[in-house]
Amino acid sequence: MKNLILAFVFFPLLAVCQKYDVPNAINQFGFDFYRSGSATPENLIFSPFSVSTSLAMTAAGAQQKTLEQMKKVLHLTGPYHNDFKKFLGTINEVGESKLVITDRLWGQKSAPFKPDFIKTLEDYYGADIVALDFKNHPESSREKINLWVKQKTNGKIPELLKRNSLNRKTELVLTNSIYVKANWLTKFEKSKTAPQFFQMSSTKKVKTLFMNMTDEFRYNEDVDWQYLSIPYRGDQFSLDIFLPRKSILLSTLDRKIDSKFFKLLSKNARPYKVVVSLPKFRFESSFELNSWLSKIGMPLAFDEYFGNFRGIKDLSPNEKFYISKFIHKALINFDEDGSEASATPAVVADFATDAATDIEPSLPKIFNADRPFLFFVRHSYSGVILLMGRFSKP
């Protein structure tokens, strides 16, 4: 069997974007995906944008039931490749922040990849193809891919693919790299950063550094939660935080929040003076997504016997082509100046024989993120979630 590897890296971004179906599809996929792994209480970060884009690229070579499952999980309808092209074209119109989005295919040299598949990825996703010799030199091929990812993420993700991630049966690796560096519209004053307790659970707390600021922000609240949107310079993109009330566990709200609910959070938010306390943090997540994606409805893509990617390359009747690994690595850093983040997924293919309460304007609102919360790096104009995560442990 030969394999296809999907690899992805993410950093948050800024841009101007029109309304397409793609943002809603990406966001709903993100919440579906989060819930499939939300049982673990650890810190989590991933890029719905990056993972969706990479899977949409891979779906260009899927057929029959494999394609049906992928489209259903990704919430794709109609001419979605064309929709992605329009969306990616507008989101790459960068404002004041640094944004780099790059797609690339790494294929076994001389492998009979279908011209229509290559053309689709080139025309709609701007992905070029680089020939490597996985068959004779899998480790040096891995090193070349890692070097490319490292360069595209400004050195933040130096090793996407671990040793032995690739083998002689690897025939195709798809990578999608996103890097963003953005400053807050109003920076937190470093002199106001101070230690404070973070309540990890009802029985455990730990002291960590908190950034502090009082300013006007878009804010929303209910009896169970608070929502805050902190803009980045250029006001094209924001950090949105969903914080349960002190008496509410984050896990009890996981099932409530979805794409529609999240859209209402932002839509119903209004400007208020808010006293903000937010922990400084930097962490990364790295994991294989095969089981998560299978759990939410696309197991055939990872099945070496029944996965159907005959649209990628010419195969004999007894040959199979499937996704052996879907690797995702993401990193985020929040400090007084702003955010720096990156995410990269890698797809490896194997070849085988109205939710808001009216808020009375009065005293400033208190938003103290001293307990587990969800955070989102959101593109302001399209509403697409570029980065999504859970912070539960300093």
Secondary structure by P-SEA (a helix, b strand, c coil): ccbbbbbbbbbbbcccccccaaaaaaaaaaaaaaaaccccccbbbbbaaaaaaaaaaaaccccaaaaaaaaaaaccccaaaaaaaaaaaaaaccccbbbbbbbbbbccccccccaaaaaaaaacccbbbbbbcccccaaaaaaaaaaaaaaaaccccccccccccccccccbbbbbbbbbbbbcccccccccbbbbbbcccccbbbbbbbbbbbccccccccccbbbbbbbcccccbbbbbbbcccccccccccccccaaaaaaaaaabbbcccbbbbbbbccbbbbbaaaaaaaaccccccccccccccccccccccbbbbbccbbbbbbbbbcccccccbbbbbbbbbbccccccccccccbbbbbccccbbbbbcccccccccbbbbbccc
